[in-house]
Amino acid sequence: MSIDYTPGPLLDAARNTPTALWNDSADPDELRQSISFGGVGATCNPTIAYTCINQRKDVWLPASPSSPRRCPRPPSPRSAGRSCAR
């Protein structure tokens, strides 16, 4: 994924101060925009996650009930952020 940075006060703060911008969302488009402003990551609560999943089922849910996501083994800290194979 390539990010084009957006000039402005948030990016300036992220680059020139110890400020760390975290986005409070699980929406991929919002996260992409936050990273362009200098964001370093995301955090969200169960309500935000539930709302995002319902709004972006095409991203977060399997394509069909006949192709559920399966993880061959429990996720490890190294695999954080990666999705399981379909």
PyRosetta script that sets phi, psi and omega in degrees:
from pyrosetta import init, pose_from_sequence

init()
pose = pose_from_sequence("MSIDYTPGPLLDAARNTPTALWNDSADPDELRQSISFGGVGATCNPTIAYTCINQRKDVWLPASPSSPRRCPRPPSPRSAGRSCAR")
pose.set_psi(1, 130.2)
pose.set_omega(1, 178.4)
pose.set_phi(2, -104.9)
pose.set_psi(2, 134.7)
pose.set_omega(2, -179.7)
pose.set_phi(3, -116.7)
pose.set_psi(3, 127.7)
pose.set_omega(3, 171.2)
pose.set_phi(4, -94.0)
pose.set_psi(4, 119.4)
pose.set_omega(4, -177.6)
pose.set_phi(5, -73.0)
pose.set_psi(5, 143.2)
pose.set_omega(5, -178.9)
pose.set_phi(6, -103.2)
pose.set_psi(6, 113.3)
pose.set_omega(6, 179.4)
pose.set_phi(7, -59.8)
pose.set_psi(7, 145.3)
pose.set_omega(7, 177.7)
pose.set_phi(8, 158.1)
pose.set_psi(8, -178.1)
pose.set_omega(8, -175.4)
pose.set_phi(9, -64.5)
pose.set_psi(9, -33.8)
pose.set_omega(9, 179.6)
pose.set_phi(10, -67.6)
pose.set_psi(10, -44.3)
pose.set_omega(10, 178.6)
pose.set_phi(11, -65.2)
pose.set_psi(11, -41.7)
pose.set_omega(11, 177.4)
pose.set_phi(12, -58.9)
pose.set_psi(12, -45.9)
pose.set_omega(12, 179.7)
pose.set_phi(13, -63.6)
pose.set_psi(13, -42.1)
pose.set_omega(13, -179.1)
pose.set_phi(14, -64.6)
pose.set_psi(14, -35.4)
pose.set_omega(14, -177.8)
pose.set_phi(15, -84.8)
pose.set_psi(15, -29.1)
pose.set_omega(15, -169.7)
pose.set_phi(16, -114.0)
pose.set_psi(16, 0.8)
pose.set_omega(16, 179.4)
pose.set_phi(17, -137.4)
pose.set_psi(17, 170.5)
pose.set_omega(17, 177.2)
pose.set_phi(18, -75.6)
pose.set_psi(18, 11.9)
pose.set_omega(18, -179.8)
pose.set_phi(19, -63.5)
pose.set_psi(19, 136.8)
pose.set_omega(19, 173.6)
pose.set_phi(20, -122.5)
pose.set_psi(20, 116.3)
pose.set_omega(20, -179.8)
pose.set_phi(21, -90.3)
pose.set_psi(21, 118.2)
pose.set_omega(21, 176.4)
pose.set_phi(22, -112.4)
pose.set_psi(22, 134.1)
pose.set_omega(22, -180.0)
pose.set_phi(23, -90.4)
pose.set_psi(23, 132.3)
pose.set_omega(23, -179.3)
pose.set_phi(24, -96.3)
pose.set_psi(24, 67.1)
pose.set_omega(24, -178.3)
pose.set_phi(25, -161.4)
pose.set_psi(25, 157.6)
pose.set_omega(25, 174.2)
pose.set_phi(26, -112.3)
pose.set_psi(26, 8.8)
pose.set_omega(26, -179.5)
pose.set_phi(27, -79.9)
pose.set_psi(27, 123.3)
pose.set_omega(27, -177.6)
pose.set_phi(28, -57.8)
pose.set_psi(28, -37.8)
pose.set_omega(28, 179.8)
pose.set_phi(29, -68.6)
pose.set_psi(29, -41.3)
pose.set_omega(29, 177.7)
pose.set_phi(30, -66.3)
pose.set_psi(30, -38.9)
pose.set_omega(30, 178.2)
pose.set_phi(31, -65.3)
pose.set_psi(31, -42.9)
pose.set_omega(31, 177.9)
pose.set_phi(32, -58.8)
pose.set_psi(32, -43.3)
pose.set_omega(32, 179.3)
pose.set_phi(33, -66.3)
pose.set_psi(33, -41.7)
pose.set_omega(33, 179.0)
pose.set_phi(34, -60.9)
pose.set_psi(34, -42.1)
pose.set_omega(34, 178.0)
pose.set_phi(35, -62.9)
pose.set_psi(35, -36.2)
pose.set_omega(35, 179.1)
pose.set_phi(36, -65.9)
pose.set_psi(36, -23.4)
pose.set_omega(36, 177.5)
pose.set_phi(37, -89.7)
pose.set_psi(37, 1.2)
pose.set_omega(37, -179.8)
pose.set_phi(38, 105.8)
pose.set_psi(38, 8.0)
pose.set_omega(38, 179.4)
pose.set_phi(39, -63.1)
pose.set_psi(39, 149.7)
pose.set_omega(39, -177.3)
pose.set_phi(40, -111.2)
pose.set_psi(40, -10.6)
pose.set_omega(40, -178.7)
pose.set_phi(41, 178.7)
pose.set_psi(41, -169.6)
pose.set_omega(41, -177.5)
pose.set_phi(42, -139.6)
pose.set_psi(42, 153.3)
pose.set_omega(42, 173.7)
pose.set_phi(43, -142.9)
pose.set_psi(43, 149.4)
pose.set_omega(43, 175.7)
pose.set_phi(44, -156.6)
pose.set_psi(44, 162.3)
pose.set_omega(44, 178.2)
pose.set_phi(45, -102.3)
pose.set_psi(45, 171.3)
pose.set_omega(45, -177.2)
pose.set_phi(46, -57.5)
pose.set_psi(46, -36.8)
pose.set_omega(46, 179.9)
pose.set_phi(47, -65.6)
pose.set_psi(47, -45.0)
pose.set_omega(47, 178.1)
pose.set_phi(48, -63.4)
pose.set_psi(48, -44.0)
pose.set_omega(48, 179.7)
pose.set_phi(49, -61.3)
pose.set_psi(49, -45.7)
pose.set_omega(49, 179.9)
pose.set_phi(50, -60.5)
pose.set_psi(50, -44.7)
pose.set_omega(50, 179.5)
pose.set_phi(51, -61.9)
pose.set_psi(51, -45.5)
pose.set_omega(51, -179.2)
pose.set_phi(52, -63.6)
pose.set_psi(52, -44.1)
pose.set_omega(52, 179.2)
pose.set_phi(53, -59.8)
pose.set_psi(53, -44.3)
pose.set_omega(53, 179.8)
pose.set_phi(54, -66.4)
pose.set_psi(54, -32.5)
pose.set_omega(54, -179.6)
pose.set_phi(55, -81.0)
pose.set_psi(55, -24.9)
pose.set_omega(55, -175.6)
pose.set_phi(56, -127.2)
pose.set_psi(56, 51.8)
pose.set_omega(56, -178.6)
pose.set_phi(57, -58.9)
pose.set_psi(57, -28.7)
pose.set_omega(57, 179.0)
pose.set_phi(58, -63.8)
pose.set_psi(58, -25.8)
pose.set_omega(58, -179.3)
pose.set_phi(59, -92.7)
pose.set_psi(59, -43.0)
pose.set_omega(59, -168.3)
pose.set_phi(60, -97.1)
pose.set_psi(60, -16.4)
pose.set_omega(60, -177.8)
pose.set_phi(61, -112.1)
pose.set_psi(61, 158.0)
pose.set_omega(61, 176.8)
pose.set_phi(62, -59.3)
pose.set_psi(62, 156.6)
pose.set_omega(62, -177.7)
pose.set_phi(63, -63.3)
pose.set_psi(63, -37.0)
pose.set_omega(63, 178.7)
pose.set_phi(64, -155.3)
pose.set_psi(64, 161.9)
pose.set_omega(64, 179.3)
pose.set_phi(65, -61.6)
pose.set_psi(65, -23.4)
pose.set_omega(65, -179.2)
pose.set_phi(66, -81.1)
pose.set_psi(66, -6.3)
pose.set_omega(66, 178.3)
pose.set_phi(67, -127.8)
pose.set_psi(67, 64.7)
pose.set_omega(67, -179.1)
pose.set_phi(68, -67.8)
pose.set_psi(68, 153.1)
pose.set_omega(68, 175.2)
pose.set_phi(69, -73.7)
pose.set_psi(69, 137.7)
pose.set_omega(69, 178.5)
pose.set_phi(70, -131.3)
pose.set_psi(70, 134.0)
pose.set_omega(70, 173.5)
pose.set_phi(71, -102.0)
pose.set_psi(71, 126.8)
pose.set_omega(71, -179.1)
pose.set_phi(72, -65.9)
pose.set_psi(72, -25.1)
pose.set_omega(72, 177.2)
pose.set_phi(73, -150.9)
pose.set_psi(73, 164.7)
pose.set_omega(73, 179.9)
pose.set_phi(74, -58.8)
pose.set_psi(74, 143.8)
pose.set_omega(74, 179.5)
pose.set_phi(75, -63.1)
pose.set_psi(75, 146.5)
pose.set_omega(75, 177.1)
pose.set_phi(76, -110.0)
pose.set_psi(76, 166.6)
pose.set_omega(76, 176.9)
pose.set_phi(77, -57.0)
pose.set_psi(77, -29.4)
pose.set_omega(77, 178.7)
pose.set_phi(78, -68.7)
pose.set_psi(78, -25.6)
pose.set_omega(78, -177.4)
pose.set_phi(79, -96.3)
pose.set_psi(79, 7.8)
pose.set_omega(79, -179.6)
pose.set_phi(80, -55.8)
pose.set_psi(80, 132.2)
pose.set_omega(80, 178.7)
pose.set_phi(81, 90.2)
pose.set_psi(81, -12.0)
pose.set_omega(81, 177.9)
pose.set_phi(82, -94.5)
pose.set_psi(82, 144.9)
pose.set_omega(82, 179.5)
pose.set_phi(83, -91.9)
pose.set_psi(83, 157.9)
pose.set_omega(83, 179.0)
pose.set_phi(84, -74.2)
pose.set_psi(84, 160.2)
pose.set_omega(84, 177.6)
pose.set_phi(85, -71.1)
pose.set_psi(85, 150.1)
pose.set_omega(85, 176.2)
pose.set_phi(86, -84.6)
pose.dump_pdb("model.pdb")
